[in-house]
Amino acid sequence: MQSAKVLVNQDHLTTVVAFHVQQCIEKSFKAILELYNEKVPRVHDLRKLLQLLKDEGINIDFSLDEEVLDQINQVYIDTRYPGDSSLLPESEPSKSKVIEFLDEAEKIYNIAEQRIEEY
């Protein structure tokens, strides 16, 4: 999270910021699973992890914008498994978009941190 906050001011690093945002959300979801003694899968898909939390009865209201979650997922996939389109500058997320991503990640991170502290 801290890396993303520092890098967000660098216009040419929006993809890097989006990658760090995805990692923050993924690790937050996995930390909550671990907290509730659930098996933590080797999955990076944020939607799948969120669904697993719900399936396991871990009811946490993240008040998520699932469309934003999908966009973060896509940037992560493009970063990890680049194709022709992800190497073009116009395919990089805009600064305003990564700020939106960062806001979503910070919200999730804070909720996860609060749950861990309460435990």
C-alpha positions in Angstrom: 0.0 0.0 0.0 2.8 2.4 0.9 4.6 1.8 -2.3 1.5 2.5 -4.3 0.9 5.7 -2.4 4.4 6.9 -3.2 4.4 5.8 -6.8 0.9 7.2 -7.7 2.5 10.7 -8.2 4.6 9.3 -11.1 2.5 9.5 -14.2 4.6 6.9 -16.1 4.2 4.3 -13.3 0.4 3.8 -13.3 0.7 0.1 -14.2 3.1 -0.4 -11.3 0.7 1.3 -8.9 -2.2 -0.8 -10.2 -0.1 -4.0 -9.6 0.7 -2.9 -6.0 -3.0 -2.1 -5.4 -3.9 -5.6 -6.6 -1.4 -7.2 -4.3 -2.7 -5.2 -1.4 -6.2 -6.3 -2.0 -5.2 -9.9 -2.6 -3.1 -10.0 0.6 -5.9 -8.4 2.6 -8.4 -10.9 1.5 -6.0 -13.8 2.2 -5.1 -12.4 5.6 -8.8 -12.4 6.5 -9.1 -16.0 5.3 -6.1 -16.9 7.4 -7.6 -15.1 10.4 -10.6 -17.3 10.3 -8.5 -20.4 9.9 -9.6 -21.0 6.3 -7.4 -22.6 3.7 -5.7 -19.8 1.7 -5.7 -20.8 -2.0 -3.0 -20.1 -4.5 -5.4 -17.7 -6.4 -4.8 -14.2 -7.5 -8.3 -13.4 -8.8 -9.8 -10.8 -6.5 -13.4 -11.8 -7.4 -12.7 -15.5 -6.6 -11.1 -14.5 -3.2 -14.1 -12.3 -2.4 -16.5 -15.1 -3.3 -14.5 -17.5 -1.1 -14.8 -15.2 1.8 -18.6 -15.1 1.3 -18.8 -18.9 0.8 -17.0 -19.5 4.0 -19.5 -17.3 5.9 -17.1 -14.5 6.5 -19.5 -11.6 6.3 -17.5 -8.4 6.0 -19.1 -5.5 4.3 -16.4 -4.1 2.2 -18.8 -1.9 0.2 -16.9 -2.8 -2.9 -17.3 -1.5 -6.4 -17.0 -4.9 -8.1 -16.5 -3.3 -11.5 -13.4 -1.6 -10.1 -12.3 -4.9 -8.7 -12.6 -6.4 -12.2 -10.5 -3.6 -13.6 -7.8 -4.1 -11.1 -7.8 -7.8 -11.9 -7.4 -7.1 -15.6 -4.4 -4.8 -15.0 -2.8 -7.5 -12.8 -3.3 -10.1 -15.5 -1.9 -7.8 -18.2 1.1 -7.1 -15.9 1.8 -10.7 -15.1 1.0 -12.1 -18.5 1.7 -9.3 -21.0 0.3 -9.6 -24.5 0.7 -7.2 -27.3 -2.0 -4.8 -26.0 -0.6 -4.4 -22.5 2.8 -3.3 -23.8 1.2 -0.2 -25.5 1.2 3.1 -23.6 -2.5 3.6 -24.3 -3.4 0.4 -22.5 -1.9 1.7 -19.2 -4.5 2.9 -16.6 -4.8 6.6 -16.3 -3.6 8.4 -13.2 -7.2 9.1 -12.2 -8.1 5.4 -12.6 -5.2 4.2 -10.4 -6.2 6.8 -7.8 -9.7 5.2 -7.8 -8.0 1.8 -7.5 -5.9 3.0 -4.6 -8.9 4.3 -2.8 -10.6 1.0 -3.1 -7.5 -0.9 -1.9 -7.1 1.4 1.1 -10.6 0.8 2.1 -10.2 -3.0 2.0 -6.8 -2.8 3.7 -8.2 -0.7 6.6 -11.1 -3.1 7.1 -8.7 -6.1 7.1 -6.4 -4.4 9.5 -9.3 -3.5 11.8 -10.5 -7.1 11.8 -7.0 -8.4 12.6 -6.6 -6.0 15.5 -10.1 -6.9 16.9 -9.2 -10.6 16.8 
